[in-house]
Amino acid sequence: MPLARPDHDSVGPQHHFSEQAKEILQRAAERAVQSSGEREVDTEHLLYELPQSEAVLKQFNISVDDLWGRIDANFPVGAQSEPPAG
């Protein structure tokens, strides 16, 4: 007889993220749709949204301009989207 799985194993991965992480993922998903019409979230979409969380960048001593510059330099033209205004 197979063992029953405890309820905590059936919880989806979204339950393991903080509210801040969920917000970043949501904005990254929106950016993916806006930039390429795709629903797939790539690294560049996540990286463009990290500046919205200043604590993450400060922890690693990274400026927003440096981050966007590195993204632009490492992703093909046309596959990237513009950084948010402001």
N, CA, C and O atoms as a printed pandas DataFrame, in Angstrom:
     atom_number atom_name residue_name chain_id  residue_number  x_coord  y_coord  z_coord
0              1         N          MET        A               1    0.848   -1.176    0.000
1              2        CA          MET        A               1    0.000    0.000    0.000
2              3         C          MET        A               1    0.898    1.245    0.000
3              4         O          MET        A               1    1.786    1.359    0.845
4              5         N          PRO        A               2    0.676    2.191   -0.948
5              6        CA          PRO        A               2    1.513    3.398   -0.989
6              7         C          PRO        A               2    1.244    4.294    0.218
7              8         O          PRO        A               2    0.131    4.354    0.741
8              9         N          LEU        A               3    2.282    4.976    0.633
9             10        CA          LEU        A               3    2.146    5.908    1.746
10            11         C          LEU        A               3    1.429    7.165    1.290
11            12         O          LEU        A               3    1.643    7.640    0.175
12            13         N          ALA        A               4    0.590    7.693    2.139
13            14        CA          ALA        A               4   -0.109    8.945    1.832
14            15         C          ALA        A               4    0.874   10.096    1.960
15            16         O          ALA        A               4    1.712   10.115    2.862
16            17         N          ARG        A               5    0.765   11.049    1.056
17            18        CA          ARG        A               5    1.642   12.227    1.115
18            19         C          ARG        A               5    1.068   13.235    2.101
19            20         O          ARG        A               5   -0.130   13.516    2.070
20            21         N          PRO        A               6    1.895   13.773    2.961
21            22        CA          PRO        A               6    1.415   14.818    3.876
22            23         C          PRO        A               6    0.931   16.036    3.089
23            24         O          PRO        A               6    1.409   16.301    1.986
24            25         N          ASP        A               7   -0.003   16.762    3.653
25            26        CA          ASP        A               7   -0.577   17.933    2.991
26            27         C          ASP        A               7    0.468   18.965    2.590
27            28         O          ASP        A               7    0.323   19.599    1.545
28            29         N          HIS        A               8    1.513   19.155    3.384
29            30        CA          HIS        A               8    2.493   20.197    3.078
30            31         C          HIS        A               8    3.273   19.889    1.804
31            32         O          HIS        A               8    3.840   20.805    1.207
32            33         N          ASP        A               9    3.320   18.645    1.372
33            34        CA          ASP        A               9    4.007   18.301    0.128
34            35         C          ASP        A               9    3.201   18.684   -1.104
35            36         O          ASP        A               9    3.761   18.843   -2.189
36            37         N          SER        A              10    1.899   18.832   -0.945
37            38        CA          SER        A              10    1.061   19.137   -2.095
38            39         C          SER        A              10    0.907   20.640   -2.331
39            40         O          SER        A              10    0.232   21.052   -3.274
40            41         N          VAL        A              11    1.515   21.441   -1.500
41            42        CA          VAL        A              11    1.447   22.897   -1.644
42            43         C          VAL        A              11    2.334   23.317   -2.806
43            44         O          VAL        A              11    3.475   22.868   -2.911
44            45         N          GLY        A              12    1.816   24.179   -3.683
45            46        CA          GLY        A              12    2.576   24.654   -4.836
46            47         C          GLY        A              12    3.726   25.550   -4.422
47            48         O          GLY        A              12    3.758   26.046   -3.296
48            49         N          PRO        A              13    4.679   25.761   -5.335
49            50        CA          PRO        A              13    5.869   26.563   -5.006
50            51         C          PRO        A              13    5.548   28.010   -4.664
51            52         O          PRO        A              13    6.314   28.644   -3.937
52            53         N          GLN        A              14    4.445   28.551   -5.160
53            54        CA          GLN        A              14    4.112   29.946   -4.886
54            55         C          GLN        A              14    3.896   30.204   -3.402
55            56         O          GLN        A              14    3.983   31.349   -2.957
56            57         N          HIS        A              15    3.618   29.161   -2.632
57            58        CA          HIS        A              15    3.412   29.315   -1.199
58            59         C          HIS        A              15    4.725   29.477   -0.440
59            60         O          HIS        A              15    4.726   29.791    0.750
60            61         N          HIS        A              16    5.823   29.266   -1.122
61            62        CA          HIS        A              16    7.131   29.384   -0.482
62            63         C          HIS        A              16    7.764   30.753   -0.715
63            64         O          HIS        A              16    8.829   31.035   -0.168
64            65         N          PHE        A              17    7.123   31.615   -1.526
65            66        CA          PHE        A              17    7.668   32.928   -1.846
66            67         C          PHE        A              17    7.088   33.993   -0.934
67            68         O          PHE        A              17    5.933   33.907   -0.515
68            69         N          SER        A              18    7.904   35.005   -0.627
69            70        CA          SER        A              18    7.401   36.151    0.133
70            71         C          SER        A              18    6.481   36.964   -0.770
71            72         O          SER        A              18    6.459   36.773   -1.986
72            73         N          GLU        A              19    5.732   37.859   -0.168
73            74        CA          GLU        A              19    4.851   38.736   -0.959
74            75         C          GLU        A              19    5.671   39.574   -1.932
75            76         O          GLU        A              19    5.251   39.800   -3.067
76            77         N          GLN        A              20    6.849   40.039   -1.490
77            78        CA          GLN        A              20    7.718   40.841   -2.357
78            79         C          GLN        A              20    8.172   40.015   -3.561
79            80         O          GLN        A              20    8.182   40.518   -4.684
80            81         N          ALA        A              21    8.545   38.764   -3.339
81            82        CA          ALA        A              21    8.972   37.893   -4.440
82            83         C          ALA        A              21    7.819   37.642   -5.399
83            84         O          ALA        A              21    8.022   37.626   -6.613
84            85         N          LYS        A              22    6.622   37.447   -4.882
85            86        CA          LYS        A              22    5.441   37.229   -5.732
86            87         C          LYS        A              22    5.179   38.453   -6.612
87            88         O          LYS        A              22    4.837   38.321   -7.788
88            89         N          GLU        A              23    5.344   39.644   -6.031
89            90        CA          GLU        A              23    5.130   40.880   -6.794
90            91         C          GLU        A              23    6.164   41.006   -7.911
91            92         O          GLU        A              23    5.822   41.384   -9.031
92            93         N          ILE        A              24    7.420   40.692   -7.616
93            94        CA          ILE        A              24    8.481   40.758   -8.629
94            95         C          ILE        A              24    8.187   39.764   -9.745
95            96         O          ILE        A              24    8.329   40.096  -10.922
96            97         N          LEU        A              25    7.781   38.555   -9.391
97            98        CA          LEU        A              25    7.447   37.550  -10.400
98            99         C          LEU        A              25    6.264   37.992  -11.260
99           100         O          LEU        A              25    6.266   37.779  -12.473
100          101         N          GLN        A              26    5.263   38.601  -10.645
101          102        CA          GLN        A              26    4.100   39.071  -11.394
102          103         C          GLN        A              26    4.505   40.163  -12.388
103          104         O          GLN        A              26    4.095   40.135  -13.549
104          105         N          ARG        A              27    5.313   41.125  -11.928
105          106        CA          ARG        A              27    5.756   42.201  -12.830
106          107         C          ARG        A              27    6.637   41.639  -13.944
107          108         O          ARG        A              27    6.560   42.101  -15.082
108          109         N          ALA        A              28    7.470   40.654  -13.632
109          110        CA          ALA        A              28    8.320   40.029  -14.655
110          111         C          ALA        A              28    7.462   39.331  -15.697
111          112         O          ALA        A              28    7.763   39.392  -16.890
112          113         N          ALA        A              29    6.400   38.670  -15.262
113          114        CA          ALA        A              29    5.495   38.002  -16.199
114          115         C          ALA        A              29    4.803   39.027  -17.098
115          116         O          ALA        A              29    4.650   38.795  -18.297
116          117         N          GLU        A              30    4.390   40.140  -16.534
117          118        CA          GLU        A              30    3.770   41.207  -17.327
118          119         C          GLU        A              30    4.761   41.774  -18.335
119          120         O          GLU        A              30    4.396   42.049  -19.478
120          121         N          ARG        A              31    6.011   41.949  -17.919
121          122        CA          ARG        A              31    7.058   42.458  -18.819
122          123         C          ARG        A              31    7.286   41.479  -19.968
123          124         O          ARG        A              31    7.471   41.904  -21.109
124          125         N          ALA        A              32    7.277   40.195  -19.691
125          126        CA          ALA        A              32    7.488   39.179  -20.728
126          127         C          ALA        A              32    6.401   39.271  -21.796
127          128         O          ALA        A              32    6.688   39.204  -22.991
128          129         N          VAL        A              33    5.168   39.423  -21.363
129          130        CA          VAL        A              33    4.056   39.532  -22.313
130          131         C          VAL        A              33    4.165   40.819  -23.112
131          132         O          VAL        A              33    3.951   40.806  -24.325
132          133         N          GLN        A              34    4.494   41.932  -22.462
133          134        CA          GLN        A              34    4.609   43.221  -23.150
134          135         C          GLN        A              34    5.761   43.244  -24.135
135          136         O          GLN        A              34    5.631   43.809  -25.221
136          137         N          SER        A              35    6.889   42.638  -23.779
137          138        CA          SER        A              35    8.083   42.744  -24.615
138          139         C          SER        A              35    8.094   41.766  -25.778
139          140         O          SER        A              35    8.622   42.082  -26.844
140          141         N          SER        A              36    7.519   40.583  -25.590
141          142        CA          SER        A              36    7.620   39.585  -26.652
142          143         C          SER        A              36    6.310   38.869  -26.947
143          144         O          SER        A              36    6.242   38.041  -27.855
144          145         N          GLY        A              37    5.291   39.181  -26.197
145          146        CA          GLY        A              37    4.020   38.504  -26.389
146          147         C          GLY        A              37    4.015   37.083  -25.843
147          148         O          GLY        A              37    3.037   36.351  -25.996
148          149         N          GLU        A              38    5.112   36.705  -25.209
149          150        CA          GLU        A              38    5.246   35.352  -24.666
150          151         C          GLU        A              38    4.856   35.338  -23.188
151          152         O          GLU        A              38    4.945   36.354  -22.499
152          153         N          ARG        A              39    4.432   34.195  -22.724
153          154        CA          ARG        A              39    4.111   34.041  -21.308
154          155         C          ARG        A              39    5.285   33.487  -20.524
155          156         O          ARG        A              39    5.197   33.325  -19.307
156          157         N          GLU        A              40    6.384   33.194  -21.206
157          158        CA          GLU        A              40    7.567   32.644  -20.547
158          159         C          GLU        A              40    8.401   33.766  -19.939
159          160         O          GLU        A              40    8.757   34.727  -20.621
160          161         N          VAL        A              41    8.708   33.637  -18.664
161          162        CA          VAL        A              41    9.524   34.627  -17.968
162          163         C          VAL        A              41   10.976   34.185  -18.047
163          164         O          VAL        A              41   11.332   33.102  -17.583
164          165         N          ASP        A              42   11.816   35.034  -18.642
165          166        CA          ASP        A              42   13.240   34.752  -18.766
166          167         C          ASP        A              42   14.015   35.542  -17.706
167          168         O          ASP        A              42   13.455   36.377  -16.996
168          169         N          THR        A              43   15.289   35.261  -17.621
169          170        CA          THR        A              43   16.166   35.922  -16.658
170          171         C          THR        A              43   16.117   37.441  -16.809
171          172         O          THR        A              43   16.064   38.166  -15.816
172          173         N          GLU        A              44   16.136   37.920  -18.060
173          174        CA          GLU        A              44   16.139   39.369  -18.271
174          175         C          GLU        A              44   14.899   40.029  -17.687
175          176         O          GLU        A              44   14.981   41.139  -17.161
176          177         N          HIS        A              45   13.755   39.364  -17.771
177          178        CA          HIS        A              45   12.520   39.935  -17.223
178          179         C          HIS        A              45   12.617   40.060  -15.706
179          180         O          HIS        A              45   12.196   41.063  -15.129
180          181         N          LEU        A              46   13.168   39.049  -15.075
181          182        CA          LEU        A              46   13.349   39.107  -13.624
182          183         C          LEU        A              46   14.353   40.185  -13.236
183          184         O          LEU        A              46   14.129   40.940  -12.289
184          185         N          LEU        A              47   15.457   40.252  -13.969
185          186        CA          LEU        A              47   16.491   41.232  -13.652
186          187         C          LEU        A              47   15.990   42.661  -13.810
187          188         O          LEU        A              47   16.352   43.532  -13.020
188          189         N          TYR        A              48   15.159   42.914  -14.824
189          190        CA          TYR        A              48   14.631   44.264  -14.998
190          191         C          TYR        A              48   13.708   44.658  -13.848
191          192         O          TYR        A              48   13.552   45.845  -13.562
192          193         N          GLU        A              49   13.110   43.699  -13.203
193          194        CA          GLU        A              49   12.194   44.005  -12.108
194          195         C          GLU        A              49   12.876   44.099  -10.753
195          196         O          GLU        A              49   12.295   44.652   -9.819
196          197         N          LEU        A              50   14.088   43.578  -10.616
197          198        CA          LEU        A              50   14.787   43.649   -9.331
198          199         C          LEU        A              50   15.000   45.064   -8.806
199          200         O          LEU        A              50   14.936   45.269   -7.593
200          201         N          PRO        A              51   15.252   46.054   -9.670
201          202        CA          PRO        A              51   15.429   47.410   -9.129
202          203         C          PRO        A              51   14.213   47.907   -8.349
203          204         O          PRO        A              51   14.329   48.827   -7.539
204          205         N          GLN        A              52   13.064   47.310   -8.585
205          206        CA          GLN        A              52   11.880   47.684   -7.815
206          207         C          GLN        A              52   12.046   47.270   -6.352
207          208         O          GLN        A              52   11.339   47.759   -5.472
208          209         N          SER        A              53   12.975   46.376   -6.113
209          210        CA          SER        A              53   13.291   45.927   -4.760
210          211         C          SER        A              53   14.685   46.439   -4.408
211          212         O          SER        A              53   15.672   45.722   -4.575
212          213         N          GLU        A              54   14.766   47.646   -3.935
213          214        CA          GLU        A              54   16.057   48.282   -3.661
214          215         C          GLU        A              54   16.905   47.484   -2.673
215          216         O          GLU        A              54   18.133   47.513   -2.752
216          217         N          ALA        A              55   16.275   46.785   -1.759
217          218        CA          ALA        A              55   17.034   46.034   -0.756
218          219         C          ALA        A              55   17.911   44.980   -1.404
219          220         O          ALA        A              55   19.034   44.744   -0.957
220          221         N          VAL        A              56   17.409   44.344   -2.456
221          222        CA          VAL        A              56   18.186   43.307   -3.145
222          223         C          VAL        A              56   19.422   43.925   -3.776
223          224         O          VAL        A              56   20.523   43.396   -3.622
224          225         N          LEU        A              57   19.260   45.031   -4.480
225          226        CA          LEU        A              57   20.397   45.666   -5.145
226          227         C          LEU        A              57   21.400   46.226   -4.129
227          228         O          LEU        A              57   22.610   46.097   -4.316
228          229         N          LYS        A              58   20.910   46.832   -3.081
229          230        CA          LYS        A              58   21.811   47.389   -2.061
230          231         C          LYS        A              58   22.624   46.292   -1.391
231          232         O          LYS        A              58   23.797   46.486   -1.070
232          233         N          GLN        A              59   22.001   45.150   -1.183
233          234        CA          GLN        A              59   22.693   44.038   -0.539
234          235         C          GLN        A              59   23.935   43.627   -1.330
235          236         O          GLN        A              59   24.943   43.224   -0.751
236          237         N          PHE        A              60   23.854   43.732   -2.650
237          238        CA          PHE        A              60   24.965   43.334   -3.504
238          239         C          PHE        A              60   25.721   44.525   -4.079
239          240         O          PHE        A              60   26.579   44.358   -4.946
240          241         N          ASN        A              61   25.404   45.736   -3.594
241          242        CA          ASN        A              61   26.079   46.960   -4.017
242          243         C          ASN        A              61   26.048   47.127   -5.547
243          244         O          ASN        A              61   27.077   47.355   -6.183
244          245         N          ILE        A              62   24.846   47.009   -6.112
245          246        CA          ILE        A              62   24.648   47.127   -7.564
246          247         C          ILE        A              62   23.738   48.323   -7.824
247          248         O          ILE        A              62   22.711   48.478   -7.164
248          249         N          SER        A              63   24.111   49.167   -8.784
249          250        CA          SER        A              63   23.249   50.286   -9.154
250          251         C          SER        A              63   22.269   49.834  -10.237
251          252         O          SER        A              63   22.543   48.896  -10.986
252          253         N          VAL        A              64   21.142   50.505  -10.306
253          254        CA          VAL        A              64   20.128   50.188  -11.311
254          255         C          VAL        A              64   20.711   50.338  -12.715
255          256         O          VAL        A              64   20.497   49.478  -13.569
256          257         N          ASP        A              65   21.439   51.414  -12.956
257          258        CA          ASP        A              65   22.019   51.647  -14.284
258          259         C          ASP        A              65   23.009   50.551  -14.667
259          260         O          ASP        A              65   23.030   50.111  -15.816
260          261         N          ASP        A              66   23.828   50.109  -13.713
261          262        CA          ASP        A              66   24.766   49.009  -13.983
262          263         C          ASP        A              66   24.016   47.732  -14.342
263          264         O          ASP        A              66   24.392   47.024  -15.276
264          265         N          LEU        A              67   22.966   47.446  -13.605
265          266        CA          LEU        A              67   22.187   46.236  -13.862
266          267         C          LEU        A              67   21.584   46.269  -15.259
267          268         O          LEU        A              67   21.730   45.313  -16.020
268          269         N          TRP        A              68   20.904   47.369  -15.604
269          270        CA          TRP        A              68   20.282   47.461  -16.929
270          271         C          TRP        A              68   21.328   47.441  -18.037
271          272         O          TRP        A              68   21.099   46.854  -19.094
272          273         N          GLY        A              69   22.478   48.080  -17.803
273          274        CA          GLY        A              69   23.543   48.062  -18.795
274          275         C          GLY        A              69   24.044   46.655  -19.068
275          276         O          GLY        A              69   24.286   46.287  -20.218
276          277         N          ARG        A              70   24.200   45.873  -18.020
277          278        CA          ARG        A              70   24.660   44.486  -18.186
278          279         C          ARG        A              70   23.602   43.620  -18.873
279          280         O          ARG        A              70   23.929   42.745  -19.676
280          281         N          ILE        A              71   22.348   43.870  -18.555
281          282        CA          ILE        A              71   21.281   43.118  -19.228
282          283         C          ILE        A              71   21.305   43.431  -20.716
283          284         O          ILE        A              71   21.284   42.528  -21.553
284          285         N          ASP        A              72   21.351   44.718  -21.037
285          286        CA          ASP        A              72   21.362   45.127  -22.452
286          287         C          ASP        A              72   22.570   44.575  -23.195
287          288         O          ASP        A              72   22.467   44.226  -24.371
288          289         N          ALA        A              73   23.707   44.493  -22.526
289          290        CA          ALA        A              73   24.931   44.005  -23.162
290          291         C          ALA        A              73   24.923   42.488  -23.369
291          292         O          ALA        A              73   25.643   41.977  -24.227
292          293         N          ASN        A              74   24.119   41.770  -22.595
293          294        CA          ASN        A              74   24.154   40.317  -22.637
294          295         C          ASN        A              74   22.952   39.638  -23.267
295          296         O          ASN        A              74   22.949   38.418  -23.427
296          297         N          PHE        A              75   21.937   40.401  -23.626
297          298        CA          PHE        A              75   20.773   39.808  -24.269
298          299         C          PHE        A              75   20.644   40.383  -25.668
299          300         O          PHE        A              75   20.907   41.568  -25.870
300          301         N          PRO        A              76   20.249   39.578  -26.629
301          302        CA          PRO        A              76   20.164   40.041  -28.015
302          303         C          PRO        A              76   19.168   41.189  -28.190
303          304         O          PRO        A              76   18.139   41.256  -27.518
304          305         N          VAL        A              77   19.504   42.071  -29.100
305          306        CA          VAL        A              77   18.611   43.177  -29.419
306          307         C          VAL        A              77   17.291   42.605  -29.914
307          308         O          VAL        A              77   17.274   41.642  -30.681
308          309         N          GLY        A              78   16.194   43.194  -29.480
309          310        CA          GLY        A              78   14.882   42.696  -29.874
310          311         C          GLY        A              78   14.318   41.719  -28.855
311          312         O          GLY        A              78   13.102   41.543  -28.777
312          313         N          ALA        A              79   15.170   41.090  -28.084
313          314        CA          ALA        A              79   14.702   40.164  -27.062
314          315         C          ALA        A              79   14.561   40.853  -25.728
315          316         O          ALA        A              79   14.085   40.256  -24.762
316          317         N          GLN        A              80   14.971   42.107  -25.665
317          318        CA          GLN        A              80   14.907   42.836  -24.418
318          319         C          GLN        A              80   13.852   43.918  -24.507
319          320         O          GLN        A              80   13.420   44.284  -25.600
320          321         N          SER        A              81   13.444   44.422  -23.382
321          322        CA          SER        A              81   12.488   45.498  -23.335
322          323         C          SER        A              81   13.130   46.698  -22.659
323          324         O          SER        A              81   14.186   46.588  -22.036
324          325         N          GLU        A              82   12.491   47.821  -22.788
325          326        CA          GLU        A              82   13.027   49.041  -22.207
326          327         C          GLU        A              82   12.840   49.026  -20.696
327          328         O          GLU        A              82   11.849   48.489  -20.202
328          329         N          PRO        A              83   13.784   49.613  -19.954
329          330        CA          PRO        A              83   13.598   49.701  -18.511
330          331         C          PRO        A              83   12.398   50.594  -18.187
331          332         O          PRO        A              83   12.064   51.482  -18.972
332          333         N          PRO        A              84   11.765   50.376  -17.073
333          334        CA          PRO        A              84   10.600   51.200  -16.721
334          335         C          PRO        A              84   11.007   52.659  -16.538
335          336         O          PRO        A              84   12.101   52.961  -16.062
336          337         N          ALA        A              85   10.101   53.553  -16.926
337          338        CA          ALA        A              85   10.349   54.987  -16.792
338          339         C          ALA        A              85   10.330   55.355  -15.305
339          340         O          ALA        A              85    9.581   54.785  -14.511
340          341         N          GLY        A              86   11.167   56.314  -14.961
341          342        CA          GLY        A              86   11.150   56.816  -13.593
342          343         C          GLY        A              86   12.253   56.332  -12.863
343          344         O          GLY        A              86   12.402   56.654  -11.684
